[in-house]
Amino acid sequence: MQIAATDALLVIDPQNDFCEGGALAVAGGAEIMPLINRLAERFDRVVVTQDWHTPDQISFASNHPGAAPFTEVEVAYGPQMLWPDHCIQGSPGADFHPEVAPTVQKALAVIRKGYNPAVDSYSGFFENDHRTPTGLGGLLRQLGVTRVFLAGLAFDYCVRFTAEDAVRQGFEAVVISDASRAIAPQTQAAARDSFRALEVVEIMAETFFG
């Protein structure tokens, strides 16, 4: 695949807490990091997102007495999945996985999200209230980007919501399936249904290396 000057690679949350041994580990999370580095070498424009939570984040089950992780609660902006405490600002778990260091070094920007304790943030474009922007959309437009390729963690949450918002913001969105990993089969299937509906394209990384 030819990469155009108007393309960018968005690397979603390649952080320790989403990899093996982390607080919210995604199976196979660490193994995609070398592939992400290979992909990043091909792009002139790379942007990385980073979950960046305070300890009192509304999405942490520990902040809802009696609630268990992976259950839903209703909050001001709608339903919210509750998670184990993860990616707390300044913690080792919030750090980027060491194997993805070349990509982070190359990145033009790191977009931190989820730092407002009252609102979680899956998408790299908006917090979960779907109104508060992160600045990513403006940055991409300033760079002249019209198409984004997405890789990272997790396929069925932060990659999915970033891809969906990219389309809604007028960008073409392409998810590199084997450079992402999902939390659960059901939510992975739901993400793919959404991608088909929004015309988000899925490809394999070999498309770039053939």
Steps between C-alpha positions, in 0.01 A plus 500: 500500500619847410510744788404852401618830643145545632510175704577464871551204731314520830650269763242449771604457866808274464542504880626257762165461675344369177775241450571172677554559871312831491191599695273469195700261285384418148608153387784534249539872567878498526552293188366769266758760604775396253244500218386850600863615479531355149183678394608830656820492292282530187309810610617862509217589739459293815287596801477295821217509754548438872244416767579739787265451796482646848438256789143631540407425135126436467558182297695322774291237679692583819326839504153341503448317831374146446547511122715248315728560202344425159152603610318809377368797691301801388686832526416854385596430138341153476607141564861453612692173528691467827865397481778400737716800595740550209728752327517729802695816425872457561474128582705227327174361363430827317845494337534393139608140452880502466491315168304779334759767589610561137142584402448733797828673419386557142151623594414861417271513803376299796129557563416435866141405573285406798669750733166655603390291801132558418513363143672192358649516151530216249528698180812691408271778372242548777436412861211262569255789522552518119531879530835583660776488235856387567651719228586208272257603226641851480857372497432259213329769295791736562733228370286458187401143590193352328544127577600333826630149559447362850687243706532427872289411802234404531334422166149484648517817710752777443594399144131455413382832644791691347425350156130581534570860599754536219226424246256734673767772484535456125813282483531166326579233760691177448558256789807276476345188653810298583668805658215516754365265767150474651383455858214259424351316197150650544621858505740425214204380291300811596792720391510327160124548454548871575794522259290354218218744570734802500719376212809471718737277303695212658830383352796286602848642555643289217327745263786741577783250472404286199 
